[in-house]
Amino acid sequence: MKNNSIIIQANSNNFISDAVRSLKEDGLVIIRGLFSKELMSEIDESWRTNFKHPAVSGTVGYFRTSHAKALLPLFLLGKPVFQVTLEKRIITIIEKVMKSKCTLAEANAVWHKSTKYVYFPLHSDFAAGWKKTKNSNIQLTSKDMNFPIGIGGMLYLHDTKSGAFKYSLKSHKIQSKYGQHFANYPKSLKEAINKNIFICKGIKGDLILFDDRGFHGPDQPSKKDRSVLLFDYYRDKTFGSVIVTPHLIKISDAAILDKDQLRVLGINATVIVPREEYVGTRFKKNILFYFIVLLIEKAYFFKHIKSIIKHYIKKLK
């Protein structure tokens, strides 16, 4: 598959219809030139502020989820990212492909560190029997897998070659019949999936949309870090209006959104995973968690003692 059939210029005459065609046929499209340099600069500035340090006791910062990965609930980056995830033409493309209204179910800013090993292997996001959690009321059927139930989105924040997103073209048509894990597939099907791998080497500002049923993941091992905005839209006709976990939003930023954008954002949507159980809270299971909690709890201890001493000295006068 040639790059020029996957990469579509946002200023082309048939931009929306070409993007819909590519998603339906190949499961993937790269949209180039949709976002201005000014918007990307705004995102860069917010990224630098939020990814300078980890969030500690309420400080602004990222959530560490593993050695190789850190994330931030996307909308904490502010207004610029609303203009990406809720861009009207993107919503139009997704809803045409899905033949349904959609809901922005998940959205994070993600930083992947370079590694000499694969820590996020090739996979499909959905398969018959899929449940987001053991207690979820939503479980996919084989019939559900006939439809594009989820469309993933990714915005490159820098020119990206090493560690770029990769996707097996047309693999969404397999409908994950042997499950989500690539390792469980017959040898002949593995070879066919690998043969159609397309590595999305791109430039800053490229927007990738992909059918979640297809096999995908970062191209690893990678020699360079990768910074992206990563988000996912679910099909309302399949799931209803659901979000994976509540979006964290500065309420003043939502003033720029209209009724349709608020709908896609998930106003009145059902929540699948409570915030306290979401991936961003994973550090509570880390062996160092309680040690760090103790440090934070005692961080103002000496100031407290100093205040007590001052209190008694004043009483002695």
C-alpha positions as CSV (number, residue, x, y, z in Angstrom):
1,M,0.0,0.0,0.0
2,K,1.5,3.3,-1.0
3,N,1.8,6.2,1.4
4,N,-0.2,8.5,-0.8
5,S,-3.4,6.4,-0.5
6,I,-3.2,6.5,3.3
7,I,-2.0,10.1,3.8
8,I,-4.6,12.7,3.0
9,Q,-4.2,16.4,2.9
10,A,-6.8,18.3,4.9
11,N,-7.0,21.0,2.2
12,S,-7.9,18.6,-0.6
13,N,-11.3,18.8,-2.3
14,N,-12.5,15.4,-1.2
15,F,-10.8,15.3,2.2
16,I,-13.8,13.9,4.2
17,S,-14.9,11.4,1.7
18,D,-11.3,10.2,1.1
19,A,-10.7,9.8,4.8
20,V,-14.0,7.8,5.2
21,R,-13.0,5.5,2.3
22,S,-9.5,4.9,3.7
23,L,-10.9,4.0,7.1
24,K,-13.5,1.7,5.6
25,E,-11.1,0.0,3.2
26,D,-7.8,-0.1,5.1
27,G,-8.8,0.7,8.7
28,L,-6.4,3.6,8.8
29,V,-6.0,7.2,7.6
30,I,-3.3,9.8,8.2
31,I,-4.7,13.4,7.9
32,R,-2.0,16.0,7.3
33,G,-2.3,19.8,7.7
34,L,-5.5,20.0,9.6
35,F,-4.1,21.9,12.6
36,S,-2.3,25.2,12.5
37,K,1.2,25.8,13.7
38,E,-0.2,28.2,16.3
39,L,-2.5,25.5,17.7
40,M,0.4,23.0,17.8
41,S,2.6,25.6,19.6
42,E,-0.1,26.1,22.2
43,I,-0.2,22.4,22.8
44,D,3.6,22.3,23.1
45,E,3.6,25.0,25.7
46,S,1.0,23.2,27.8
47,W,2.8,19.9,27.4
48,R,6.1,21.4,28.7
49,T,4.3,22.6,31.8
50,N,2.4,19.4,32.5
51,F,5.2,16.9,31.7
52,K,8.0,18.6,33.5
53,H,7.5,16.7,36.7
54,P,5.2,13.9,38.0
55,A,2.1,15.1,39.9
56,V,2.9,15.0,43.6
57,S,0.4,15.9,46.3
58,G,-1.6,18.2,44.0
59,T,1.2,19.6,42.0
60,V,0.8,20.0,38.2
61,G,2.3,17.1,36.4
62,Y,2.0,13.7,34.7
63,F,0.8,10.3,36.0
64,R,3.5,7.6,35.8
65,T,2.0,4.2,34.9
66,S,5.2,2.2,34.1
67,H,8.9,2.7,33.5
68,A,8.2,3.4,29.8
69,K,4.9,5.3,30.0
70,A,3.4,8.4,31.6
71,L,0.1,10.0,30.8
72,L,-2.1,12.9,31.7
73,P,-5.9,13.2,31.3
74,L,-6.0,15.0,28.0
75,F,-8.2,17.9,28.8
76,L,-5.9,19.1,31.6
77,L,-3.8,20.4,28.7
78,G,-6.5,23.0,28.1
79,K,-8.5,24.5,25.3
80,P,-6.2,23.6,22.4
81,V,-6.9,19.9,22.8
82,F,-10.6,20.4,22.6
83,Q,-10.0,21.8,19.1
84,V,-8.3,18.5,18.2
85,T,-10.6,15.9,19.6
86,L,-13.9,17.7,19.0
87,E,-13.0,19.1,15.6
88,K,-16.2,19.0,13.6
89,R,-14.8,17.4,10.5
90,I,-13.2,14.7,12.5
91,I,-16.5,13.9,14.1
92,T,-18.2,13.9,10.7
93,I,-15.6,11.4,9.4
94,I,-16.0,9.1,12.4
95,E,-19.8,9.1,12.4
96,K,-19.9,8.4,8.7
97,V,-17.7,5.4,9.1
98,M,-19.6,4.2,12.1
99,K,-23.0,5.0,10.6
100,S,-23.9,6.1,14.1
101,K,-23.4,9.0,16.6
102,C,-20.2,8.6,18.6
103,T,-18.9,9.4,22.1
104,L,-15.3,10.4,23.0
105,A,-14.8,7.5,25.4
106,E,-11.2,8.0,26.4
107,A,-8.6,10.7,26.0
108,N,-5.0,11.1,27.3
109,A,-1.8,12.8,26.6
110,V,0.8,10.0,26.5
111,W,4.6,10.0,26.7
112,H,6.4,6.7,25.7
113,K,10.0,6.4,26.7
114,S,12.4,4.7,24.3
115,T,13.2,1.1,25.2
116,K,15.3,-1.8,23.8
117,Y,12.3,-4.2,24.4
118,V,8.7,-4.5,23.3
119,Y,6.4,-3.5,26.2
120,F,3.2,-2.9,24.2
121,P,2.8,-5.7,21.6
122,L,0.6,-5.8,18.5
123,H,-3.0,-6.2,19.5
124,S,-6.7,-5.5,18.7
125,D,-8.7,-3.4,21.1
126,F,-11.9,-5.4,20.8
127,A,-13.1,-9.0,20.3
128,A,-16.3,-10.9,20.9
129,G,-16.7,-11.3,24.6
130,W,-14.8,-8.1,25.4
131,K,-15.7,-6.3,28.6
132,K,-13.8,-3.3,29.9
133,T,-14.0,-4.6,33.4
134,K,-15.2,-7.8,35.0
135,N,-18.2,-6.0,36.5
136,S,-19.1,-4.1,33.3
137,N,-22.7,-4.5,32.0
138,I,-21.4,-4.0,28.4
139,Q,-20.1,-7.2,26.7
140,L,-19.5,-7.3,22.9
141,T,-21.0,-10.1,20.7
142,S,-19.8,-11.5,17.4
143,K,-22.6,-9.5,15.7
144,D,-21.2,-6.3,17.3
145,M,-17.8,-7.0,15.7
146,N,-19.4,-6.5,12.2
147,F,-19.3,-2.8,12.8
148,P,-16.5,-0.2,13.4
149,I,-17.3,0.0,17.1
150,G,-14.3,2.1,18.0
151,I,-12.2,4.6,16.1
152,G,-8.9,5.5,17.7
153,G,-7.2,8.9,17.2
154,M,-3.5,10.0,17.6
155,L,-1.9,13.3,17.1
156,Y,1.9,13.4,16.6
157,L,3.5,16.2,18.7
158,H,6.8,16.0,16.8
159,D,8.2,14.4,13.7
160,T,8.0,10.7,14.4
161,K,9.9,7.8,12.8
162,S,11.4,5.6,15.6
163,G,8.6,4.4,17.8
164,A,5.9,5.4,15.3
165,F,2.4,3.9,15.4
166,K,2.0,0.8,13.2
167,Y,-1.2,-0.8,11.9
168,S,-1.9,-3.9,9.9
169,L,-3.9,-2.6,6.9
170,K,-7.3,-4.3,6.4
171,S,-6.9,-6.4,9.6
172,H,-10.1,-4.8,11.0
173,K,-11.9,-7.1,8.5
174,I,-10.7,-10.1,10.4
175,Q,-12.9,-8.9,13.3
176,S,-10.6,-10.3,15.9
177,K,-12.0,-13.8,15.5
178,Y,-9.2,-15.3,17.6
179,G,-9.3,-12.6,20.2
180,Q,-7.4,-9.5,20.9
181,H,-3.9,-11.0,21.4
182,F,-1.8,-11.5,18.3
183,A,0.1,-14.4,19.9
184,N,-3.2,-16.5,19.9
185,Y,-3.6,-16.4,16.1
186,P,-2.7,-19.3,13.7
187,K,0.7,-19.0,12.0
188,S,-0.8,-18.4,8.5
189,L,-2.9,-15.5,9.8
190,K,0.0,-14.0,11.8
191,E,2.0,-13.9,8.6
192,A,-0.8,-12.2,6.7
193,I,-1.2,-9.6,9.5
194,N,2.5,-9.0,9.6
195,K,2.8,-8.7,5.9
196,N,0.3,-5.8,5.9
197,I,1.9,-3.8,8.7
198,F,2.1,-0.1,7.8
199,I,4.4,2.0,10.0
200,C,3.0,5.5,10.2
201,K,6.2,7.6,10.0
202,G,4.9,11.1,10.1
203,I,5.4,14.8,10.9
204,K,4.4,17.0,13.7
205,G,0.6,17.7,13.5
206,D,-0.3,14.5,11.6
207,L,-3.6,13.1,12.9
208,I,-4.0,9.3,12.7
209,L,-7.4,7.7,12.8
210,F,-7.8,3.9,12.9
211,D,-10.4,1.2,13.3
212,D,-9.8,-0.3,16.8
213,R,-10.6,-3.8,15.6
214,G,-7.4,-3.9,13.5
215,F,-4.0,-5.0,14.9
216,H,-1.9,-2.0,16.0
217,G,0.6,-0.7,18.5
218,P,3.8,1.3,18.7
219,D,6.8,0.2,16.5
220,Q,9.1,-1.2,19.2
221,P,11.9,-1.4,20.2
222,S,12.3,2.3,19.8
223,K,15.4,4.6,20.0
224,K,13.5,7.7,20.7
225,D,10.7,8.9,23.0
226,R,7.3,9.5,21.6
227,S,4.8,12.2,22.6
228,V,1.2,11.9,21.4
229,L,-2.3,12.9,22.1
230,L,-4.3,9.6,22.2
231,F,-8.1,9.3,22.2
232,D,-10.8,6.9,21.3
233,Y,-14.4,7.3,20.0
234,Y,-17.1,4.6,20.7
235,R,-20.1,3.8,18.6
236,D,-23.3,4.9,20.3
237,K,-25.4,2.3,18.4
238,T,-23.2,-0.4,20.0
239,F,-22.4,0.9,23.5
240,G,-24.9,3.7,24.0
241,S,-23.3,7.0,25.1
242,V,-20.4,5.8,27.4
243,I,-17.1,7.1,28.5
244,V,-14.4,4.8,29.9
245,T,-13.7,7.1,32.9
246,P,-14.8,10.7,33.6
247,H,-12.9,13.3,31.7
248,L,-11.1,15.8,33.9
249,I,-11.9,19.2,32.5
250,K,-11.3,22.8,33.5
251,I,-14.9,24.0,33.3
252,S,-14.1,27.4,31.8
253,D,-12.5,25.6,28.8
254,A,-15.8,24.0,27.9
255,A,-17.3,27.4,27.0
256,I,-15.9,27.0,23.4
257,L,-18.0,23.9,22.7
258,D,-21.4,23.7,21.0
259,K,-24.3,21.2,21.7
260,D,-23.0,18.5,19.3
261,Q,-19.4,18.7,20.7
262,L,-20.7,18.4,24.3
263,R,-22.7,15.4,23.2
264,V,-19.5,13.7,21.7
265,L,-17.6,14.8,24.9
266,G,-20.0,12.6,26.9
267,I,-22.5,14.9,28.6
268,N,-24.8,12.5,30.5
269,A,-22.8,9.5,29.4
270,T,-22.5,6.3,31.4
271,V,-19.2,5.7,33.1
272,I,-17.5,2.3,32.7
273,V,-14.5,2.6,35.0
274,P,-14.6,4.7,38.2
275,R,-11.8,7.3,38.3
276,E,-10.2,5.6,41.3
277,E,-9.8,2.4,39.3
278,Y,-8.5,3.9,36.0
279,V,-5.0,3.3,34.6
280,G,-3.8,6.8,35.8
281,T,-4.2,5.6,39.4
282,R,-2.0,2.5,38.9
283,F,0.8,3.9,41.1
284,K,-1.1,3.0,44.2
285,K,-0.1,-0.6,43.5
286,N,3.6,0.3,43.3
287,I,6.0,-1.0,46.0
288,L,7.2,2.5,46.7
289,F,3.7,4.0,47.0
290,Y,3.4,3.9,50.8
291,F,6.9,5.1,51.3
292,I,6.2,8.2,49.2
293,V,2.9,8.7,50.9
294,L,4.8,8.7,54.2
295,L,7.2,11.3,52.9
296,I,4.4,13.5,51.8
297,E,2.6,13.1,55.1
298,K,5.7,14.1,57.0
299,A,6.8,16.9,54.5
300,Y,5.6,19.7,56.8
301,F,6.4,17.9,60.1
302,F,9.4,20.2,61.0
303,K,7.4,23.3,60.1
304,H,4.6,22.0,62.4
305,I,7.1,21.4,65.3
306,K,8.6,24.9,64.7
307,S,5.1,26.4,65.0
308,I,4.4,24.5,68.3
309,I,7.7,25.7,69.8
310,K,7.0,29.3,68.8
311,H,3.5,28.9,70.4
312,Y,5.0,27.9,73.8
313,I,7.8,30.5,73.7
314,K,5.1,33.2,73.3
315,K,3.2,31.8,76.3
316,L,6.4,32.0,78.4
317,K,6.8,35.7,77.7
